[in-house]
């Protein structure tokens, strides 16, 4: 991955986190990694643990950012979420999977969309 793409992704993730905080999410962890995969943001909202995938695009040339969340990617996120819960010793607590889609809207502003409960375990 090029340095420019990495920077773009970091900027998108920062914008997503600021957006989520305004919506009442309490950020627990960013970029959680396990041998199974990575989760961009883990937060808590109203007593629910929320695993959040952030998808940023500069435009819609390759489709909407939500389109990048394939069943394979969903499965990997679910497995990684389960790993997080075990590692952090979080007992039965309600949880869900959200997706934040960001599209760069010239001149350098983000269009941000939130899809709550985007998929199930």
C-alpha positions, 0 to 999 in steps of 0.5 A: 500500500502506498504512503498516500493511500495509508495517509488517506485511510488514516484521515478517513478513520480520524473523520469517522471517529470524530463523527462517531463521538458526536453521535455518542459513541465512546471509543474503546479501541482503534485498529484492534488486531488479532491473528484473525484480522483487524477491526477499525474501531471498537466503541460502546454506545448505550451499553452496546459494544459496537464493532465498526468497519470504516470504508473511505473512498475518494469517489464512487468510481469503484462503487459505494464504500458499503459495497466493499463489505463482502460476506468474507470480510464480514466473517473475518470481522465477526471472528476478530470481534469474538477474539476481542471479547475473549481477550478482553474478558467481556462477558455476555454483553449486547453487541452489533456491527456498524459500518461508516462510509466516507466519500471525499467530496471536493474540496476536501470535505467528507460525506459520512454515512453510518449504517448501524447493525450492518450485519449479524453474527 
